[in-house]
């Protein structure tokens, strides 16, 4: 069997070219997003490409950091508002099944060996949606936990998408429109409204929120991606902002990424109108999928998101110990997460 090798890519255009060629990538895989995360997450980015006989097989972005004497390799890192990241295989859809499995297994092994040389103790990888085969991770010694995100297929008539919404949801959208809820696209000031609104909401929920709360992170992402790959929608009611969402655009998919906190308004539902207008914009713009990104960690959100009649698409949270110290890595990671709060 040919040897699989790992190289570090240090050029933006070269990396983004691989992202464009790879299947199942997300906007989180793009160079500018990865570099913004590196700057704001206190980790070091390793933009890895796995090669077989000098041919690129997979991209595998990994962030390495240190906590309490343990070295962690995370893809994605904590507190970067990235639900998933992980590997993406080049020309994966075109491969026969045996080659698909081999490519992923050997890519994982090659990256593990690379991380061992960095003296990493613990690895956590959360795979992107649509890369639905988790067995190669299990076969490579990873613990694997299935998670799911919500994806709406836009390849049907808009009237059919509307009819497939839960009846109570359709009523709330129509009622809110009749009472004057309006939705428009926004800019940086509206992004700041969404960010601060979410910060307030999490503080009300008792979460320990940093004072900055992603201010510089959001600004950098906005400057890199707005408006081509980041869109902002806000709802207005009685000439006041009543809610907002941030959408991310990548290839054939629009993803609802951030926003839409709980409202105290009575009898109107700006979040429902926001979501529908975002779906409608995605359909009218010719995208194939609309995703309500889901981390799989809050069952309360299931009831609301399911009202839009999306399909469940799996992704996988995987972890592995690369050293004896790594056995406590998982415990340390979740302990730190609990102590510092969810955000």
N, C-alpha and C positions, 0 to 999 in steps of 0.2 A: 504493500500500500504506500502511495506517495506520502511524503512527509508534509504535514501542515505547519506553517510557520506564522509567527505574529510579528507585525511591524507597526510602528507608531507613525501615523500620518500627521504632519505638522503644517500642511498647507490647506488653507480654507477651500480653494477651488477644487483641489484634488478630493478632499473629503466630501464636499457637497455633490461632486460628480458621482461618487460611490453611493451616496444617499439617494440620488435620483435613480440610479440603476437597481438598487436593492428593493426587494419586495417587503411590504408591511412596515415600512418606515413611518415615522410620525414627524411632526414639526420639531419635536424634542430632540430628534437625531441631528438636526441641522447644526452646522458649525457655530453660528452666532448664538444660538440658544445654549449650546453646550458651554461656550466660553463665558456667557453671562452667568450660568450656574456655577461654574468653577470660581468666578470672582466673588460670588455672594454666598457660597456654601462652605468656605474654609476647607476645601478639598482640592486635590490635584487631578486634572483630567488626563486620562489616557485614551486618545482616540485610536483604537486598535483596529487593524484590518488583518484578517486571517487569509493567508495565501496558500494555494496548493500549486506546486511547480510554477511559481511566480505569477499565477493567475489569482486575482482577488476572488475570494469565496464568500466572505462575510465581513460586515462591520460590527464592531463590538465596543461601544463607548463605555468606559468604566471610570468611576471617581474613587480615589483612594484617600482616606483620612485616618485620623488616630483619635481614640477615646480611651482614657483610663489604661494606657499602655497597650491597647489592642489596635492592630491595623485592620481597617475595614475596607473592602472593595464593594462599592454600591453602584447599581445601575437601575434606577436613578438614585442620587443621594437624598438624604432626608431633608424635609422642609424646603423643597424647591418647587412645590406645587406641580410636580410631575408624577402622575400616577404610575406610569410605566416607562420603560426605555428598552434596555436589553439588546439582544443581537438582531440583526436583519441579514438575511442571506441574499446574495446576488443571483438573479435568474432562478430563484427558488421555484416559482410556479412552473417553469419550463422543464425542471428535472423530473426524472422518473423517481418513484417512491423510494427505492433503495438508495439512490444517490442523495435524495433529500435528507434521509435519516443519517447517512454517513457524514454528509457535510456538516450537519448540526452537531453530531456527536464529536467529530474531530475538531470542530471549531471550539467547542466547550473545553475539550481536553487541552488544546493549544493555549487557550486563554488561562486556564487553571495553572498550567506550567509557567506561564509568564508571571502570573500573580504570586506564585510560590517563590520565584526569584526576587520578587519585591518584598518578600517576607510578610505577605498578607496572611492574617489569621482566619478571617471570616469573610465570606462572599454572600451577597444578597442580590439577586437579579429578578426584576419584574418584567416579564416579556411583553412585547406589544400585542395588541389585538390582531386577530386573523392568523397569527402564527400558532395554530391550534394543537400541534403535536408536542405535548410535554414529556413524552417518554424518553427522548434523548437526555433530558436533564435527570430523570430518575435513573437511567442506565449509567449516567456519569456520577452518581452518588449524591445528587441533590435531593433535599426534601422539597416536595412540590405541593402547593396548595392552589386549587382552582379559584379564580375570581372571574367576575363578569362585568362587562360594560354594556351600555344600551346603544344600539345602532338602528337607525331608521333608514330603510331602503327608499331612495327617492326616484327609483326607476319605474314610477307609475304616475298616473294622472294626479294632479294636485287635489282635485275633487275627491278622489279615492282616499288619499292620505287624510284629508279632512274628515271624511265619513268614518274612517277607521279610528279616529280619536274617541276616547270615552265620551259618552253622551253628556255627562255632567261637566266635562272639560269644555266641550263645545258650547254649552250653555253659559259657562262662566266667561268665556272669551267674548261671546256675543253681548252678554250683559255688560261687561266692562267697557266694551267699545261704545255701546249705547250711552253709558254714563260719562263718557268723555276721556277714557284712557287712550292715549295716542303713543305710538312708538316711532322714534327717529334714530338715525345713525348719529354717532357722536365722535368726539375727538379726545384729546388728552385730558381736558377738564372733566369730561364724563368718565374717563378711565379712573381718574382720581376719586370721583364720587363713588364709583363701584368699589374701589379698594378700601376707602374709608368706611363705607357702609358695611362691608364685610368685617372689617376690623371691629367696628362697634358691636356687630352681631355676635362675634366670637367672645368679646369681652363680657357681653350680657350672659353668655352661656357659661361663663366661668373659666374660659381658656386663658392661659398665660400668653399674652400677645406682646411681641417686642414693640418698642416705641416706634421704630422705623416702619415696621410691618411692610416690608418689601417695597418701600417707596423708590429707592434707587434701582432695584431689580426691575420693577414694572416700567420705570422710565426708560431704562436701557432697552428692554424688549420692545417697547412702543416705538422707540427711535429706529430699531432695526427692522420691524415687521409691519408697522402700520403704513398705509392701509392695505397693501397687497395681501398680506398673510395674517393680519389681525384686524378684526372688525369689532366695533363697539356699538351696541344697541341700548338705548335707554327708553324707559316708559315715563310719560308725564301725565299727571292728573291734577286738575285745577291749577295749572301753570306751575306745578312743583314736580321735581324729579321724584319718581316713586319706585324706581328699581332700574337695574341695568345688568347686562351680561357681556362677557368678552368671548368672542369666537375666534378660533384659530383655523387657518386654511392650509391644507397640505395635500397636494396631488388631487385625488378625487373625493376628498372628505372634508367636511366642515365639522369642527368639534366645539361644543359648548364647554368652555374651560373653567370659567370663574364668574362668580356673581350670583344674583338672584336670591338675596337673603329674605328672610321672613318679613312680611309687612304687617303693620297694625291697622291698615285701612279696613273699613267695614263695607261689605257689599260690592267691592270691586277687587279685581284680581290681576294686577299689572304683570305679575310673573307669568301667568298663563298666556297673556297677550304677547309678552316678550318672546316666549319660547315659540309660539306659533309663527310670529313674524320672522324669527330667525330661520325656522324651517322653510317658510315660504320663500325667503330670500335665497336660501341655499338651493332650493328647487329651481327657482327662476334663473339662477346663475349657472345652472347646468351641472351641479355636483351630483355625485352618485350616492353619497351617504351623508347623513347627519347623525353625529354621535353626541349623546349626553354622557360625557366622560364620567365613569363611576369607579370609585376606589374599592367598592365592595365591603366597606367597613361600617356602613350605617344603614341598617335595615329599615329605618323610618323613611328613607328616600325612595325605597322600592315602590311604595304605593303610588307616589306622585309620578315618578318617571314612567311607570308601566302604563299610565293613562294615555300616553302618546302612541301606544301600540308598537314599540320598537322590538327588535329581535335581540336576544341575549347573545353576545359574542364573548368567548372566553379569552382570558389572559391568565398568566400564572405567576404567582409569587414563589420564588425558589431560593433556597439557601443551602450553604455547604461550609463545613469546617475544613480549612486547609492546614491546620496545625492543632496541637493539643490545647493551646490557648483559645483556639477558635470555638471550643466546646462551650465556653461561657459567652461567646460573642453575641449569640442570639438573645440571651438573657439581659446582657448589658445594653444592647440596642433598644429593646423594648422598655427597659427600666428608664433609660434616658428619655425616651419618647414620652413616657407617662409623666415623668417629673417636670419636663419642660412644657408640656401641653401639646395639643395636636398641631398647633400652628406656631 
